Amino acid sequence: MYYMRPSLCQVDLQHVANYFHTILSNVVDELLSRVDGESDSEKYAEVSTALRSISYLYREGLSQPNSESRSDWSKPENQCAYVYLYFMQHCYMMYMAMQPVMSPRHCHIRARLEYRKQRHRQLRVCSIGGGPGSDVLGLSKFLEDVGLFPESLHFTVLDLWPEWAHAWQAIKNRTKSRISVNYERCDLVGDAPLSALATQRLREADILTLEKSFSAVVAFMNEEHRRNILLTILCELKLGCLVVFVDNRRRSIVTGPFFKLFARPTGLRLVNQWEGLPKVPVRGYSKRVQEFRENVEFNPMSCCVVTCLLFVKTQPGCIQNIGLKAGISYGVYRRSVGDYGGFYEDTPRLKNIWFEEYHDIPCEEDQARLDDFELEYNNLFGFTEYGDLENNFRDMTAEKKLPCWARTMKTNRRKLKRKKGEKQKRKVGQGRVNARTNKMRKEIRRNMQAETPRGHRTALVRHSDELTRE
């Protein structure tokens, strides 16, 4: 597992935060107009009540597996309160969670997105529990800033409340992004299976996002049958799909269960982990946001402690046992996760993972056409060897020092190896003497056994041992 702080992309984060803040300033009026009430004061009162209810739910109520304690997101006042409270922060968190993609250590992810942009001119993204589309906007802003925005960007939001589409339409009207978003109903802890359209979108997805959605339903997943929908979603992903997981930093409650119960059984490989406190660098609120804040007497969230995980789908989901003992056999990889960062794979067997359209790849028998295909792909991105595209976790810019605990472990292993070598050398001399003695003993036994009946062999063997000692 590789720990990386999300500060790699050379962009002005102040400009990014202002972009999200501007959208929030422009959208609150339209969302407020949909709230029931004869006057603005009544509407503000409804939103203020919803704000306190939602804030308490996310602070205290998520640990209770009770559907009645959850908010009804089809109500306009709840949607307005949620967008005001969390939209700007969640957009910024998704933007920061994608920063490690620009690292040389993760060049294979960036190359695959570039390949989709250049060759297929489109990207397909699925969002689990996307709500008003904060992860949609954060991801699209990141792709635009780093030059990976394709000609067509398709989002499919799987959410229990497809009524969020009204809030997203209001947000989209304030942006200039060329993206299409479709909402599909999906209950992560229910018994209803996925629709055919949702399954198709999952199989086509290049990126899957889970932002603050797993912690909202993890309390219901103590029962095994309630994990089936999320397991099915992760199993349906194609090889090479990037999974972005952003949630609360609660290892025993959130990240731990997700990694053990869902990531491992479905073939997701952890490539980057970061924990921290991403704070939206907004120097001051706009006049409209300040007016809204004074009326509801509540501040929008600007920071929270989160864990950002990046996974890559490397194996088909073959679930052997749903639970803590769930697992799959990683036949493609030599080892699961590197000790000091990244993971290592058998490059020849992973070629097709990053080119999921198998009809574009020549068969292995046509070696000449296969070489031309690789040459075209390598020239497209300026690489000279295919190995640079794969998960070859080398820092191209500078040699990174290992942390102190890693250096200590490395030194201890070297000392242990040196001691074993010295001990082996001491055994060499004694081993040669023992080998000559054993050879003489075997020859004496063989000669005596050839000339003596079976009943007298035990005594002769003892006699041969005495001769070898002399």
C-alpha angles and dihedrals in degrees: 000000000000122000113209131169111228098242102104104102110087098226135124104260090190089061091048092051091048089052092056091042092053091053091050091050092052098044104048093077094057093045091048091051090061093057116102114251141105095233137027091251091059091048091050089050091054092049092046091054091048091050093057093045093050093045091052091046094055093043101044113358103062092078091064116084092217120127092198091063092058121095124255101238093189089076113095093222091056092048092049092048093048094049092048093047105039112010099090094043095047092049090052093047092054090048091052093043089061094052096093089063087077092058118106087234089067099040090129091066093047091046092052092051089047090050091053090049097048101038106028099022093215144080128203120207131184121201121200111211092352096164111184092359103264092145089046092057095041093051095045091049090052093049090049095050095048095044098251098112108125129212091260126026116187122194127190115192115201107199139151088233112049087178085088085084089083091058091046092051089055090050094046091054088063095052135068097213117133097226134130120213127193125186122216125183114245129167108201094196100034132097098239112107124234117275120250091248093050091049091051092050091050092052091051096045119120093186131027120195129198109180116174089328102106095056089054093061105024091097089064094052099078085099112072097222090060091063095061098090095053091043089051091050093053092044092054093058116109123240113278095028114147115228117200113198118187120171146128118310097249106127098183094045107030119010097032096054092043092053096045102036102034116012099050099042093049098049100256114154118207110229103165139016129185131173123188151105109282106194121196105242096223111149094198142350122256121251092258094050091047090052091049091048092052092051097048095033091222132111123225115246114264103173143013137167110260143165118228117199128182118201133181122207104237104156135036112258106260105170112201098174129357107228140051091318093054116126148138134221111255098211095163096056129067092213137002106239129354119248094235104025143321127014134263128232143180099263100202092056094048100056095102094050094075092041100054094172097084094184089067093057118081117234118264092248091064094069096167093053090044091055091050090051093052091045091053092049094047093049089050091064101026096250122142098197132037090225089072090063095052127077094288097150101206123136106236096197108046141348109264117219116236117243117262095258091052093049090050092052091047092051092048091052091052092050092049091049091050092051091050090051093051091047090051091051091053090053094053096076095046090044093058092052091049091049093055091047093050091048092053091047093052092050093051092048093048093052094047094046092052092057103034133071118248095253093064098043097095093058091045092051090054089048091052090052090054091050092052091050090054 
